[in-house]
Amino acid sequence: MKLNNDDIAALQQQLATEGNQQAYKTLYLHFQPWLYQFAYSFIKSHELAEEIVSDVFIRIWQKRTQLLEVENLRLYLYVSTKNHALNYLQKMRRSHVFNFDELSVEITSIQANPEQLLITKEMHDRVTLAVNQLPLRCKMIFKLVKEDGLKYREVAELLGISVKTVEAQVTLAIKKLGNTIRFEAGRSTPLGNSTGE
C-alpha cells in the first residue's frame, strides 16, 4: 500500500496519541524497504541493514508519545537510519572518515506512474542500468529524490549538503540518463539509422 503525506501524518497521529499498533505496523511496512536500502548503502551488510531499521522502529515505538513534535516523519526516519548506520561504522572503524564514494547504492526500481507504465520493459532495463552507472554520490541523491520520494530540501538536510548541490546532482543524473537513453534508442532504430535529431 502506497501512503501519501496525509496518510503518514494520520498514522503518526494515531501512533502518538493512541499507541495504535496497526498504525505502527503500517508505517513500518511502508518505510522498511526504503530505509533498508538506505542503511545498506552505508553498511553493505543485509543483516546489519535489517537490524538498523528494526532498531529505528523500536525506538519509534518507545518514543511514540513524542512523535507529535516531529514535523516530517519521513525525513526523521531517514536521518535516524543514517545516524544509526554511521554510529555502527564509527564503532567498526574509529579512525575512518565517512566518504560518499564508499556508498553502495542500488536502484531497484523506478516508481511506476501512469506515464511510466507505457515504457517497455527493455527501456525500463536501460534506464535502470543507466542509473546504476551514475557516480555514487549522484546515484544516491537521484535515488533519494526519484525512487524514495524525498524533496530536494529533505535530501540536502539528510546528507548535509546544499539544496543547490542536490539540484545540480539530479540535473546531472537526468542529463546522463537522457544521453544514455538517446544513444541506446539511436542504436536500436529499425533501419540502423542512428543519425539522431
WONORZI-V279964 format. One record per pair of residues at least 24 apart in sequence whose C-alpha atoms are under 10 Angstrom apart, sorted by the first residue. I is the first residue (numbers start at 0). J is the second residue. Records with the same first field share a line. If there is no record, write none. Layout:
# WONORZI-V279964
I: J + J
This chain:
# WONORZI-V279964
0: 25 + 28 + 29
1: 29 + 30
2: 26 + 29 + 30
4: 71 + 72 + 73
7: 71 + 72 + 73
8: 67 + 69 + 70 + 71 + 72 + 73
11: 63 + 64 + 66 + 67 + 69 + 71 + 72
12: 63 + 64 + 66 + 67
13: 63 + 66 + 67
14: 59 + 60 + 63 + 64 + 65 + 66 + 67
15: 59 + 60 + 62 + 63 + 64 + 65 + 66 + 67 + 68
16: 63 + 64 + 65 + 66 + 67
17: 63 + 64
18: 60 + 63 + 64
19: 60 + 63
20: 60
23: 56 + 59 + 60 + 63
24: 56
26: 56 + 72 + 73
27: 52 + 53 + 55 + 56 + 59
30: 56 + 73 + 76 + 77 + 147
31: 55 + 56 + 76
32: 147
33: 77 + 142 + 143 + 146 + 147 + 148
34: 73 + 76 + 77 + 78 + 79 + 80 + 81 + 147
35: 77 + 80
36: 103 + 104 + 105 + 106 + 107 + 147
37: 77 + 80 + 81 + 84 + 102 + 103 + 104 + 105 + 139 + 142 + 143 + 147
38: 77 + 80 + 81 + 82 + 83 + 84 + 85 + 102 + 103 + 104
39: 84 + 102 + 103 + 104 + 105
40: 81 + 84 + 99 + 101 + 102 + 103 + 104 + 105 + 135 + 139
41: 80 + 81 + 84 + 85 + 87 + 88 + 97 + 98 + 99 + 101 + 102 + 103 + 104
42: 81 + 84 + 85 + 87 + 88 + 101 + 102 + 103
43: 101 + 102 + 103 + 104
47: 84 + 87
48: 80 + 83 + 84
50: 83 + 84
51: 79 + 80 + 81 + 82 + 83 + 84 + 87
52: 76 + 77 + 79 + 80 + 81 + 83 + 84
53: 80
54: 79 + 80 + 83
55: 79 + 80 + 81 + 82 + 83
56: 80
71: 153
73: 147 + 148 + 149 + 153
74: 149 + 150 + 153 + 154 + 156 + 157
75: 153 + 157
77: 143 + 149 + 153 + 154 + 157 + 158
78: 153 + 154 + 156 + 157 + 158
79: 157
81: 157 + 158
82: 157
98: 136
99: 134 + 135 + 136 + 137 + 139 + 158
100: 134 + 135 + 136 + 137 + 139
101: 135 + 136
102: 135 + 136 + 138 + 139
103: 135 + 136 + 138 + 139
104: 131 + 134 + 135 + 136 + 138 + 139 + 140 + 142
105: 130 + 131 + 132 + 135 + 138 + 139 + 142
106: 130 + 131 + 132 + 138 + 139 + 141 + 142 + 143 + 145 + 146
107: 131 + 142 + 146
108: 142 + 145 + 146
109: 142 + 145 + 146 + 147
110: 145 + 146 + 147 + 148
111: 146
122: 180 + 183 + 184
125: 176 + 179 + 180 + 183 + 184
126: 176 + 177 + 179 + 180
127: 176
128: 176 + 179
129: 172 + 175 + 176 + 177 + 178 + 179 + 180
130: 172 + 173 + 175 + 176 + 179
132: 172 + 175 + 176
133: 171 + 172 + 175 + 176
134: 168 + 172
136: 165 + 168
137: 164 + 165 + 167 + 168 + 169 + 170 + 171 + 172
138: 168 + 169 + 171 + 172
139: 168 + 169
140: 164 + 165 + 166 + 167 + 168 + 169 + 172
141: 165 + 166 + 168 + 169 + 170 + 171 + 172 + 173
142: 169
144: 169
145: 169
